[in-house]
């Protein structure tokens, strides 16, 4: 059986690792990022992958620096045939990439060369793409630019958001990885160079990416809300209160009021004018409050037709 070392940190990579272990394809070693201080108490919390490794008594390392000579020797002693790298969060240095006997494999949730970088799922939805997918490729020093081994696309539905699409792509990734591993065992695979001229980038998300611009079309705002589900969330302001918009839908009505104006309220939501079309806000979360239906917010904050979001 081929030995592999798994590099990963996020929930996406943890889903893949868990499914591999369920298939009795466990790694010889797991490498994840060190615990980070999070939350109001700044408590040190392990990564999703680190937590899974500890709960399942898997061999785990959490190095601060991958260029550490002692670490490199530890990894070399495992004599891995493969690296499997999934959303690890740091660049793998060249001296590590030379260690696997066969290949350092990367799994990326996009159709490379489109959406290289740390947030491909989010930006694909935000930009209104019709398709996303998974690519398995040879890791090189340049991020997400190595030769492609296997890739598959799936449709992005209007009902998809960043969380649901992440789960779909993680399950697709495992299926493609299992196919790839089988092809590697039988030496029945090829490496196809990416067209570098078609490359696009999916930058790391920032909180300010979530600010809704009501001068955009309703469909664009709808995509932003879906693409930022979970974190950082799309948000706007009502008077001085920040509101996270959690769920909405596009209404193809003619716009007669300036963008950001509340044009209608009913028990199903708050209807807001945009550059083109009406956006109905169905669920939201006021700052420091729980999630609620939009109509509950209307009652509690005496929202009326003609009011505006900022």
LOTI-178759 format. One line per 5 residues: number of its first residue (from 1); their letters; for each residue x, y, z of N, C-alpha, C, O, CB. Coordinates in steps of 0.2 Angstrom, whole numbers. Each point is the difference from the previous one (the first is absolute). Glycine has a CB too. Layout:
<atoms>
NUM = a = X/Y/Z/X/Y/Z/X/Y/Z/X/Y/Z/X/Y/Z | ...
</atoms>
This chain:
<atoms>
1 = xxxxx = 4/-6/0/-4/6/0/4/6/0/6/1/3/-15/-7/3 | 7/11/-10/4/6/0/-1/4/6/-5/1/3/4/0/-15 | 7/2/15/0/4/6/-1/7/-2/3/2/-5/5/-10/11 | -12/12/-3/0/7/-1/0/4/6/-2/-2/6/-4/-1/-16 | 8/10/9/0/5/6/-6/5/-2/0/2/-6/13/-4/9
6 = xxxxx = -17/3/1/-6/5/-1/2/7/3/1/0/6/-9/-10/-6 | 7/15/-4/1/7/2/-7/3/-1/-3/0/-5/16/1/1 | -16/2/10/-6/3/-1/-2/3/7/3/-1/5/-6/-7/-14 | -1/13/9/-2/4/6/-7/1/0/-3/0/6/14/6/-6 | -15/-4/-5/-7/2/0/-5/-5/1/2/-6/0/2/15/-7
11 = xxxxx = -10/-7/7/-6/-5/1/0/-4/-7/-2/-6/0/-4/14/8 | 7/-4/-14/0/-4/-6/5/-5/0/-2/-6/-3/-1/16/-3 | 9/-9/8/5/-5/0/-2/-6/5/2/-6/-1/7/15/-3 | -12/-7/9/-2/-5/6/-5/-5/-3/0/-6/2/3/15/7 | -8/-6/-13/-5/-5/-3/4/-5/-4/-2/-6/0/-7/15/0
16 = xxxxx = 13/-7/-4/4/-4/-5/4/-5/4/0/-6/-1/1/14/-7 | 3/-6/13/4/-5/5/-5/-5/3/2/-6/0/7/15/2 | -14/-7/1/-5/-4/3/-2/-6/-4/-1/-5/2/-3/15/5 | 2/-8/-13/-3/-5/-5/6/-5/-2/-2/-5/-2/-7/14/-2 | 15/-6/3/5/-5/-2/1/-5/6/1/-6/-1/5/15/-6
21 = xxxxx = -6/-6/13/1/-5/6/-6/-5/0/1/-6/2/5/15/4 | -12/-7/-8/-6/-4/0/1/-6/-5/-2/-5/1/-5/14/3 | 11/-7/-9/2/-5/-6/6/-4/2/2/-4/-4/-7/11/-4 | 7/-7/14/6/-3/3/6/2/-4/5/-4/-1/-12/-6/4 | 7/16/-5/6/3/-4/3/6/5/-1/6/-2/-4/-9/-10
26 = xxxxx = 8/1/17/2/5/5/7/2/-1/4/-4/-3/-11/-1/11 | 9/11/-7/7/3/-1/5/-3/5/-2/-2/6/-3/12/-11 | 11/-10/3/5/-2/4/2/6/5/2/-1/6/3/-7/-14 | -7/14/6/2/6/4/-5/5/-2/-2/1/-6/14/-4/7 | -14/8/3/-5/5/-1/4/7/2/3/0/5/-14/-7/-4
31 = xxxxx = 12/12/-6/3/6/2/-6/5/-1/-3/1/-5/15/-5/1 | -12/8/9/-5/6/0/3/6/3/5/-1/4/-15/-7/-3 | 6/13/-1/3/7/3/-1/-1/7/-4/-3/3/1/10/-13 | 7/-3/14/0/0/7/-7/3/3/-3/4/-4/16/-3/4 | -15/-2/6/-6/3/3/1/8/-1/5/2/1/-7/-12/7
36 = xxxxx = -4/13/-9/0/7/0/-5/3/5/-4/-3/2/7/3/-14 | -1/6/15/-4/3/4/-7/3/-3/1/4/-5/9/-1/12 | -15/-5/-5/-7/2/-3/-5/2/5/1/-2/6/1/-6/-15 | -7/12/7/-5/1/5/1/6/4/6/2/0/-10/-14/0 | -1/14/4/1/5/5/5/-1/5/4/5/2/-15/-2/-4
41 = xxxxx = 12/-9/4/5/-2/6/7/-2/-3/4/-1/4/-14/-3/2 | 10/5/-13/7/-2/-3/2/-6/2/6/-1/1/-3/13/-2 | -7/-17/1/2/-7/2/3/-3/-6/-2/0/-5/-7/-1/14 | 15/-3/-7/3/-4/-6/-4/-6/-2/-1/-4/4/12/8/1 | -13/-4/-11/-4/-5/-3/4/-4/-5/3/4/-5/-14/2/8
46 = xxxxx = 10/-12/-3/4/-4/-6/-4/1/-6/-6/2/0/10/-11/8 | -1/7/-14/-4/0/-6/-5/-6/0/1/-4/4/9/9/-10 | -14/-5/1/-5/-5/-1/4/-7/-1/-2/-5/3/-7/13/-8 | 14/-8/1/4/-6/-1/3/-2/6/1/-6/1/1/10/-13 | 1/1/16/4/-2/6/-5/-3/5/2/-5/3/6/14/-5
51 = xxxxx = -14/-7/3/-4/-2/4/-2/-7/-2/-1/-5/4/-4/16/-1 | 3/-12/-9/-1/-7/-3/5/-5/2/-1/-6/2/-6/11/-11 | 13/-3/7/6/-4/1/1/-3/8/1/-5/1/5/11/-11 | -7/-1/14/1/-1/7/-6/-5/3/1/-5/3/5/16/-1 | -12/-10/-5/-6/-4/2/1/-7/-2/-3/-5/2/-4/15/-2
56 = xxxxx = 11/-11/-6/0/-7/-3/7/-3/1/2/-4/-4/-10/8/-4 | 12/-1/12/7/-2/2/4/-1/-6/4/-5/-1/-9/-1/11 | 5/11/-15/4/0/-6/7/4/2/-1/5/3/-10/-6/-11 | 16/-1/5/6/3/1/0/7/-3/-2/1/-6/8/-12/5 | -4/16/5/-2/7/-2/6/5/2/4/-1/5/-16/-1/-3
61 = xxxxx = 14/6/-7/5/5/1/-3/7/-1/-4/1/-5/13/-9/2 | -7/13/7/-3/7/-2/6/5/0/0/4/4/-11/-7/2 | 15/3/-11/6/4/0/-2/7/-2/-5/2/-4/11/-12/1 | -2/15/6/-1/7/-1/4/1/-7/-2/5/-4/2/-2/16 | 5/-7/-14/4/2/-5/2/-7/-4/3/-4/3/2/14/3
66 = xxxxx = -7/-10/-12/1/-6/-4/7/-1/-3/2/-5/-2/-14/6/-1 | 16/4/4/7/0/-2/5/-2/5/6/1/0/-9/8/-8 | 0/-12/14/4/-2/5/3/-7/-2/-3/-4/-2/-4/10/11 | 14/-6/-8/4/-6/-2/-2/-6/4/0/-5/-3/9/13/0 | -10/-7/10/-3/-6/4/-6/-3/-3/-1/-6/0/7/11/10
71 = xxxxx = -11/0/-12/-6/-2/-2/1/-4/-7/-3/-5/-1/-3/15/7 | 10/-8/-10/1/-3/-7/2/-7/1/-2/-4/-3/5/16/-2 | 2/-13/10/3/-6/1/-6/-5/3/0/-6/-2/11/11/4 | -15/-2/2/-6/-5/3/-4/-2/-6/-2/-6/0/2/13/11 | -2/-2/-15/-4/-2/-6/3/-5/-4/-3/-5/-3/-2/16/3
76 = xxxxx = 12/-10/-2/3/-5/-4/0/-7/3/0/-5/-4/7/15/0 | -7/-11/10/1/-6/3/-7/-4/-1/0/-6/0/8/10/9 | -13/-1/-10/-6/-3/-2/0/-4/-7/-4/-4/-2/-2/12/10 | 11/-6/-12/0/-2/-7/-6/0/-4/-3/-5/-2/12/-2/6 | -13/13/-4/-6/0/-3/0/-1/-8/5/3/-3/-9/4/12
81 = xxxxx = -1/-10/-12/0/-1/-7/-4/7/-2/2/2/-6/-2/-15/6 | -4/16/4/-4/6/-2/-1/5/5/1/-2/6/-7/-6/-14 | 6/14/6/-3/5/5/-7/1/-3/-1/0/-6/12/6/9 | -16/-5/1/-7/2/-2/-1/7/4/0/0/6/-4/-12/-8 | 4/17/-2/0/7/3/-7/3/-1/-2/1/-6/14/1/4
86 = xxxxx = -16/0/7/-7/3/-1/-1/6/5/0/-1/6/-4/-11/-10 | 4/18/1/-1/6/4/4/0/6/-3/1/6/-9/-1/-10 | 18/-1/4/5/0/5/1/7/3/0/1/6/6/-11/-10 | -6/15/-1/1/7/3/6/3/-1/1/6/2/-10/-9/5 | 14/-1/-9/7/2/0/3/-3/-7/-2/-6/-2/4/8/15
91 = xxxxx = 3/2/-16/4/-3/-5/4/-6/2/4/1/5/-4/10/-11 | 0/-16/2/5/-6/1/6/2/-3/1/0/-6/-10/-9/7 | 15/9/3/6/2/-3/3/-6/-5/-2/-6/1/5/13/9 | 2/-5/-14/2/-5/-5/4/-6/3/-1/-5/-3/2/15/-5 | 2/-9/13/4/-5/3/-5/-5/3/2/-6/1/8/13/1
96 = xxxxx = -16/-6/0/-5/-4/2/-3/-4/-6/-1/-6/0/-1/13/10 | 1/-3/-15/-4/-3/-6/4/-5/-4/-2/-4/-3/-3/15/2 | 12/-11/3/4/-6/-3/0/-6/3/3/-5/-2/4/14/-2 | -10/-9/10/0/-6/5/-4/-6/-3/2/-6/0/0/13/10 | -8/-6/-12/-5/-6/-2/4/-4/-6/2/3/-4/-13/4/8
101 = xxxxx = 10/-13/-3/3/-5/-5/-4/1/-7/3/-1/-5/1/-7/14 | -10/9/-9/-4/1/-6/-2/7/-2/3/3/-4/-7/-15/6 | 0/15/3/-3/7/-2/-2/3/6/-2/-3/5/-2/-1/-16 | 5/11/12/-4/4/4/-7/2/-3/0/4/-5/11/0/11 | -16/-6/-4/-7/1/-3/-3/6/4/0/0/6/-1/-12/-9
106 = xxxxx = -2/16/-1/-5/5/3/-7/-1/-2/-1/-2/-6/11/10/5 | -14/-6/5/-8/0/-1/-2/7/0/1/3/6/-2/-15/-2 | -2/15/-9/-2/7/0/-8/0/-2/-1/-3/-5/13/7/3 | -16/0/6/-7/0/-2/-2/5/-5/-4/5/1/2/-9/10 | 5/3/-17/-2/4/-6/2/-3/-6/4/-6/0/-2/16/6
111 = xxxxx = -4/-8/-12/3/-3/-6/6/4/-2/0/5/-4/-12/-8/0 | 18/1/6/6/4/-2/1/0/-7/-2/-5/-4/7/1/15 | -2/9/-14/3/6/4/-4/5/3/3/5/2/6/-7/-9 | -16/2/6/-4/5/3/0/-1/8/0/-5/3/-7/5/-14 | 7/6/14/-1/1/7/5/-4/4/-1/-4/5/-11/5/-7
116 = xxxxx = 18/1/0/6/-2/5/0/4/6/-3/5/0/10/-8/-10 | -5/0/16/1/4/6/-5/-2/5/-3/-6/-1/6/15/-6 | -4/-6/13/-3/-2/6/-7/0/0/-3/-4/5/13/8/0 | -14/-1/-9/-7/0/1/-4/-1/-7/-4/4/-2/6/4/11 | 0/-14/-12/-3/-1/-7/-8/-1/0/-4/2/-4/15/-7/1
121 = xxxxx = -13/2/8/-7/-2/1/-5/7/1/-5/1/-4/8/-13/9 | 0/16/-1/-4/6/1/0/5/-6/-5/2/-2/9/-3/14 | 2/2/-15/0/4/-6/-4/-2/-6/-2/3/-4/13/1/8 | -11/-11/-5/-4/-3/-5/-7/2/0/-3/2/-5/11/-11/4 | -11/8/8/-7/2/1/-1/8/-1/-5/2/-3/4/-12/11
126 = xxxxx = 5/14/-5/0/7/0/0/3/-7/-4/4/-2/10/-4/13 | -2/-3/-15/1/2/-7/-6/-3/-5/0/1/-6/12/0/8 | -16/-5/1/-6/-2/-4/2/-6/-5/-3/-1/-5/-2/12/6 | 10/-15/1/2/-5/-5/-5/-6/0/-3/-1/5/15/4/-2 | -13/-6/-8/-5/-5/-1/3/-7/2/-4/-5/2/-1/11/-11
131 = xxxxx = 12/-7/9/3/-6/2/6/1/5/3/5/-1/-7/-10/-10 | 5/0/15/6/0/4/2/-7/-1/-2/-4/-5/-1/13/14 | 8/-12/-5/2/-7/0/6/-1/4/2/4/4/-6/-4/-16 | 8/-5/10/6/-2/4/5/-2/-5/-1/-3/-5/-6/-1/15 | 13/6/-8/6/-2/-4/5/-4/4/2/3/6/-4/7/-13
136 = xxxxx = 5/-15/5/5/-4/3/7/2/-4/-1/-2/-6/-7/-7/11 | 13/11/-2/6/2/-4/6/-1/4/0/-1/6/-7/10/-12 | 13/-8/2/6/-1/3/2/7/3/0/5/-3/4/-14/-5 | -2/8/15/2/6/3/6/3/-2/5/-4/-1/-11/0/11 | 7/10/-11/6/3/-2/1/6/5/-4/2/4/4/-5/-16
141 = xxxxx = 6/7/11/1/6/4/-5/5/-1/-1/4/4/14/-7/-4 | -15/4/-6/-5/5/-2/-7/-2/2/-2/-5/-2/10/9/-7 | -11/0/13/-7/-2/3/-5/-2/-6/-1/3/-5/3/4/15 | -4/-14/-9/-6/-2/-4/2/0/-8/-5/1/-4/-3/3/13 | 14/-4/-11/2/0/-7/2/-6/-3/2/0/-6/0/12/8
146 = xxxxx = -1/-18/2/3/-6/-2/-4/-3/-6/-6/1/-1/11/-2/12 | -2/-4/-14/-4/-4/-5/-6/-4/3/0/-3/6/11/1/-12 | -16/2/2/-6/-3/2/0/-8/-1/2/-2/-6/-8/13/3 | 3/-15/8/-1/-7/-1/-7/-2/-2/-1/-4/-4/11/3/12 | -14/5/-4/-8/-2/-1/-4/6/2/2/3/5/0/-15/-3
151 = xxxxx = -7/13/-5/-5/6/2/-7/-2/-2/-1/-3/-5/11/12/5 | -15/-6/4/-7/-1/-2/-4/6/2/2/3/6/0/-16/-5 | -6/15/-5/-4/6/2/-7/-2/2/-3/-6/-2/9/12/-7 | -9/-2/13/-7/-1/2/-4/7/0/3/5/0/0/-15/8 | -9/10/-9/-4/6/-1/-1/3/7/-1/-3/5/-5/-2/-15
156 = xxxxx = 6/12/10/-1/4/6/-8/2/-1/-2/3/-5/14/1/6 | -16/-7/3/-7/2/0/-2/6/4/4/2/4/-6/-14/-5 | -3/15/0/-2/6/3/-1/-1/8/0/4/4/-6/0/-15 | 4/-11/12/-1/-2/7/7/-1/4/0/-1/6/-11/-4/-9 | 16/5/-1/7/-1/3/2/6/4/-1/6/-2/4/-14/-7
161 = xxxxx = 1/7/14/4/6/3/7/-3/2/1/-6/-2/-12/11/7 | 15/-1/-2/7/-2/1/0/-6/5/5/-4/-1/-1/16/0 | -8/-13/5/0/-6/5/-2/-6/-4/3/-5/0/-5/12/10 | -4/-7/-14/-2/-6/-3/4/-2/-6/1/-6/-1/-12/10/4 | 14/1/-6/4/-1/-6/7/-3/2/3/-5/-3/-8/14/-3
166 = xxxxx = 7/-7/12/6/-3/3/0/-7/2/4/-4/-2/-2/15/6 | -8/-13/-2/-1/-7/2/-1/-4/-6/3/-6/0/-9/10/10 | 3/-2/-15/-1/-3/-7/7/-2/-3/1/-5/-2/-12/11/0 | 15/0/2/7/-1/-3/4/-4/4/5/-4/-3/-6/15/-2 | 1/-11/12/4/-5/4/-2/-7/-2/5/-4/0/-4/13/9
171 = xxxxx = -7/-11/-9/-2/-7/-2/2/-2/-7/2/-5/-1/-12/6/9 | 10/4/-13/2/-1/-6/8/-1/0/2/-4/-4/-12/11/-1 | 13/-3/9/7/-1/0/3/-6/2/5/-3/-2/-5/15/5 | -4/-15/2/2/-7/2/-1/-5/-5/5/-4/-1/-8/7/12 | -2/-3/-15/-1/-4/-6/5/0/-5/3/-5/-2/-15/6/4
176 = xxxxx = 14/5/-3/5/2/-5/7/-3/2/4/-2/-4/-10/12/0 | 7/-9/11/7/-2/3/0/-7/0/6/-3/-2/-6/13/9 | -5/-14/-6/0/-7/0/1/-3/-7/4/-5/-1/-12/5/11 | 5/3/-15/2/-1/-7/7/1/-2/3/-4/-3/-15/7/0 | 14/3/6/7/2/-2/5/-5/3/5/-2/-3/-8/14/3
181 = xxxxx = 2/-14/7/4/-5/3/1/-7/-3/5/-3/-1/-8/9/11 | -3/-8/-13/-1/-6/-4/4/0/-6/4/-4/-2/-15/2/7 | 11/8/-8/3/1/-7/8/0/1/4/-2/-4/-14/9/0 | 12/-4/10/7/1/2/3/-7/1/5/-2/-2/-7/13/7 | -2/-15/-1/2/-7/1/1/-4/-6/5/-4/0/-11/4/10
186 = xxxxx = 2/1/-15/1/-4/-7/4/4/-5/0/-2/-5/-11/-3/8 | 14/11/-1/4/4/-4/-4/2/-6/2/0/-6/8/-6/10 | -17/7/-3/-4/2/-6/-3/7/1/-6/2/1/3/-14/-2 | 8/17/1/-2/7/1/5/4/-4/6/-2/-2/-11/0/14 | 3/8/-14/4/5/-3/0/7/3/-5/2/3/4/-9/-14
191 = xxxxx = 6/11/10/0/7/3/-1/5/-6/4/0/-5/4/-4/14 | -13/8/-8/-2/5/-6/2/7/3/-3/2/5/-6/-10/-10 | 13/11/1/2/7/3/-6/5/0/-5/-1/-5/16/-1/0 | -12/6/9/-5/5/0/2/6/-5/5/1/-1/-8/-4/13 | -3/6/-15/1/5/-4/1/7/5/-5/2/2/-2/-8/-12
196 = xxxxx = 13/8/11/1/5/4/-4/7/-2/-1/4/4/13/-9/-1 | -13/6/-9/-3/6/-3/-8/0/3/-3/5/-1/11/-5/-9 | -10/-6/12/-7/0/2/-1/1/8/-6/-1/2/3/-6/-13 | 8/7/14/0/0/7/-3/6/3/1/6/-2/9/-12/2 | -14/5/5/-3/6/4/1/-2/8/2/-5/1/-11/7/-10
201 = xxxxx = 8/3/13/2/0/7/-6/1/4/-4/4/-1/16/0/-1 | -12/-8/8/-6/1/5/3/2/6/2/-4/4/-9/-5/-9 | 8/15/7/4/3/5/-4/-2/7/-6/-2/0/10/11/-7 | 0/-9/12/-2/-1/7/-6/5/2/0/6/-2/11/-10/5 | -16/2/0/-6/4/1/2/5/6/3/-2/5/-11/-7/-9
206 = xxxxx = 5/15/4/1/5/5/-7/2/2/-5/-1/-4/16/5/0 | -12/-2/10/-7/2/3/-3/5/-4/-6/-1/-2/10/-2/13 | 0/8/-14/-3/5/-4/-3/-2/-7/-4/3/-3/12/4/9 | -6/-13/-8/-3/-3/-6/-7/-1/1/-4/-1/-6/15/-5/3 | -14/5/9/-7/-1/1/-4/6/0/-6/-1/0/9/-8/6
211 = xxxxx = -1/15/-7/-4/6/0/-4/0/-6/3/0/-6/5/6/13 | -15/-6/-6/-4/0/-6/0/7/-3/-1/5/3/-6/-14/2 | 8/9/-12/-1/7/-4/-7/-1/-3/-1/-4/-5/14/6/3 | -18/2/4/-7/0/-2/0/2/-7/-5/0/-4/1/1/15 | 9/3/-14/0/2/-7/2/-6/-5/0/1/-6/4/11/10
216 = xxxxx = -3/-18/-1/1/-5/-5/-7/-3/-1/-5/1/3/17/-4/2 | -12/-2/-10/-6/-3/-2/-2/-5/6/4/-3/4/-1/4/-16 | -9/-3/12/-3/-5/6/4/-6/-1/1/-3/5/-12/9/-5 | 12/-9/-6/3/-6/-1/7/0/3/2/-5/3/-9/3/-14 | 11/7/10/7/1/2/0/0/8/4/-4/3/-1/10/-13
221 = xxxxx = -8/-3/13/0/0/7/-2/-7/3/2/-2/5/-5/15/-5 | -2/-16/-4/-2/-7/2/6/-4/0/1/-5/4/-13/7/-9 | 16/-2/0/6/-4/-1/5/1/6/3/-4/3/-4/4/-15 | 2/7/14/4/2/5/-2/-4/7/4/-2/4/-2/13/-10 | -9/-10/7/-2/-3/6/1/-8/1/2/-2/5/-11/11/-5
226 = xxxxx = 8/-12/-6/1/-7/0/8/-2/0/2/-5/4/-13/4/-11 | 15/5/4/7/-1/0/4/1/6/5/-3/1/-6/6/-13 | -2/1/16/3/2/7/-4/-3/6/1/2/6/3/8/-11 | -8/-15/3/-4/-4/6/6/-3/5/4/-3/-3/-14/0/-5 | 9/4/14/4/-3/5/5/6/2/-1/2/6/0/-14/-11
231 = xxxxx = 5/14/1/5/5/2/2/3/-7/2/-3/-5/2/-2/16 | -3/12/-11/-2/5/5/-7/2/0/-2/4/4/14/0/-5 | -16/-7/-3/-7/2/-1/-1/7/-4/4/5/1/-7/-12/10 | -2/7/-15/-2/7/-3/-3/4/5/-4/-3/4/3/-2/-15 | 2/11/11/-3/5/5/-2/7/-2/3/2/-5/3/-9/13
236 = xxxxx = -11/10/-5/-2/7/-1/-1/3/6/1/-3/6/-6/0/-17 | 2/9/11/-1/4/6/-7/2/0/-2/3/-5/14/1/6 | -16/-4/5/-6/3/0/0/5/6/1/-2/6/-7/-8/-10 | 6/16/3/2/6/4/7/-2/3/5/0/-5/-17/2/8 | 13/-3/3/7/-1/2/2/-7/2/5/-2/2/-6/13/3
241 = xxxxx = -4/-16/-7/1/-7/1/2/-4/-6/-3/1/-5/-6/0/14 | 15/-4/-8/2/-5/-5/-4/-6/0/-2/-3/5/13/7/-4 | -13/-6/-8/-5/-5/-1/4/-5/-4/2/2/-6/-13/5/7 | 12/-14/1/2/-5/-5/-6/-2/-4/-5/-2/4/15/-1/4 | -10/2/-14/-5/-2/-4/1/-8/-1/5/-1/-4/-7/13/-2
246 = xxxxx = -2/-16/8/2/-7/0/-4/-4/-6/3/-5/-2/-1/6/14 | -8/1/-14/-3/-3/-5/-5/5/-3/-3/4/3/3/-15/3 | 0/10/-13/-3/5/-4/-3/-3/-7/2/-6/-1/5/15/6 | -11/-6/-8/-1/-2/-7/-1/6/-5/-2/5/3/-4/-16/2 | 6/10/-11/0/5/-5/-7/0/-3/-3/-5/-1/15/4/-2
251 = xxxxx = -15/7/3/-7/1/-3/1/5/-6/3/5/1/-9/-7/11 | 3/-1/-17/2/4/-7/-6/5/-1/-3/1/-5/8/-11/0 | -6/14/10/-4/6/0/3/6/-3/6/1/1/-13/-6/8 | 3/9/-12/3/7/-3/2/4/6/-4/1/5/-3/-2/-15 | 13/4/10/2/5/6/-3/7/-2/2/3/-5/9/-11/7
256 = xxxxx = -14/10/3/-3/7/0/3/5/5/-1/6/0/-9/-11/-4 | 14/2/9/3/4/5/7/-1/0/3/-4/-3/-13/2/10 | 14/7/-4/7/0/0/3/-6/3/-4/-3/5/4/15/-5 | 6/-15/-2/3/-5/4/0/0/7/1/6/3/5/-8/-13 | -7/-3/14/0/-1/7/-6/2/3/-1/0/6/13/2/-6
261 = xxxxx = -17/0/-3/-7/2/2/-4/-6/2/-1/-5/-5/2/16/-1 | -4/-11/11/-5/-6/2/-7/2/-4/-3/5/2/9/-8/10 | -8/-1/-16/-5/1/-4/-7/-4/2/-5/2/-2/13/1/-8 | -7/-8/14/-5/-4/2/2/-4/6/6/-2/0/-11/1/-12 | 0/-1/16/1/-4/6/-6/-5/0/-5/2/0/12/7/6
266 = xxxxx = -5/-15/-5/-5/-5/2/3/-5/4/5/0/2/-12/2/-13 | 3/-7/13/2/-5/5/5/-5/-3/4/-3/4/-15/3/1 | 13/0/-11/5/-4/-3/7/4/-1/5/-3/-1/-14/-3/-5 | 8/13/7/7/3/0/-1/8/-1/-5/3/-1/10/-14/-4 | 1/14/4/1/7/-2/2/0/-7/6/-2/-2/-3/5/14
271 = xxxxx = -6/1/-16/1/1/-7/4/7/-1/-2/5/2/-8/-12/-5 | 16/6/0/5/6/0/2/1/-8/1/-5/-3/3/3/15 | -5/8/-14/2/2/-7/7/0/-1/4/1/5/-14/6/-5 | 12/-9/-6/7/0/-2/1/3/-7/-5/3/-2/7/-13/9 | 4/10/-10/1/3/-6/-5/-3/-5/-3/3/-5/15/-1/7
276 = xxxxx = -13/-9/-2/-4/-4/-4/-3/-5/4/3/-5/2/4/8/-12 | -14/-3/11/-3/-5/3/-1/1/8/3/5/2/1/-13/-11 | -8/5/12/-2/0/7/3/-6/4/0/-5/-3/-10/12/1 | 14/-5/7/2/-6/4/-4/-1/7/-1/5/3/13/-2/-8 | -15/-9/6/-4/-1/6/5/-3/5/2/-6/-1/-13/4/-6
281 = xxxxx = 12/5/12/4/-2/6/-5/-5/4/-5/3/2/13/8/-1 | -6/-17/0/-5/-5/4/3/-1/7/-4/-1/4/1/-4/-15 | 10/4/12/2/-1/6/6/5/1/4/1/-4/-8/-13/4 | 5/14/6/6/5/2/2/-1/7/-3/-4/4/-1/12/-13 | 9/-5/11/3/0/6/3/7/2/5/2/-2/-2/-14/1
286 = xxxxx = -7/16/6/2/6/2/7/-1/4/1/-5/3/-13/10/-3 | 16/0/1/6/0/3/-1/-2/8/-5/2/3/10/6/-11 | -2/-13/10/0/-3/7/-7/-3/2/-2/-1/5/10/10/-2 | -12/-11/-9/-6/-3/1/0/-7/-3/5/-2/-4/-11/13/5 | 1/-15/0/-1/-6/-3/-3/0/-7/-3/6/-2/2/-11/13
291 = xxxxx = 2/0/-15/-3/0/-7/-8/1/1/-3/-3/5/12/-5/-10 | -12/11/0/-7/1/1/-3/0/-7/3/2/-5/-2/4/16 | -8/-7/-12/-3/2/-6/-1/7/-1/0/4/5/-7/-14/-4 | 7/12/-7/0/8/-1/-6/3/3/1/6/2/6/-8/-13 | -12/-1/11/-6/3/2/0/1/8/-3/5/2/-4/-10/-11
296 = xxxxx = 11/1/12/1/1/8/4/6/1/-1/4/5/0/-16/-3 | 6/13/-7/4/6/1/-5/6/-2/1/6/4/10/-12/-7 | -15/6/-1/-5/5/-2/-4/2/6/0/6/2/0/-10/-14 | -3/0/16/-4/1/5/5/3/6/-3/5/3/-5/-15/-6 | 13/7/4/5/2/6/3/7/-1/1/4/5/1/-15/-3
301 = xxxxx = -1/13/-9/3/6/-1/-4/6/-4/2/5/-2/8/-12/2 | -17/5/0/-5/5/-3/2/2/-7/0/6/-2/-3/-2/14 | 5/-9/-16/3/1/-7/-7/2/-4/-5/-3/1/15/-5/0 | -9/13/-5/-6/1/-5/2/1/-7/6/2/-1/-11/4/11 | 0/-6/-14/2/1/-7/2/7/-1/-2/5/3/-7/-13/-7
306 = xxxxx = 14/9/0/4/7/-1/6/0/4/4/5/-2/-15/0/0 | 12/-9/7/6/0/3/6/-2/-4/-2/-4/-5/-4/2/16 | 12/3/-10/6/-2/-4/5/-3/4/1/1/6/-3/8/-13 | 5/-14/4/6/-3/2/6/4/-2/0/4/-5/-5/-15/5 | 11/11/4/6/3/-2/5/-4/-2/6/2/-2/-9/7/10
</atoms>
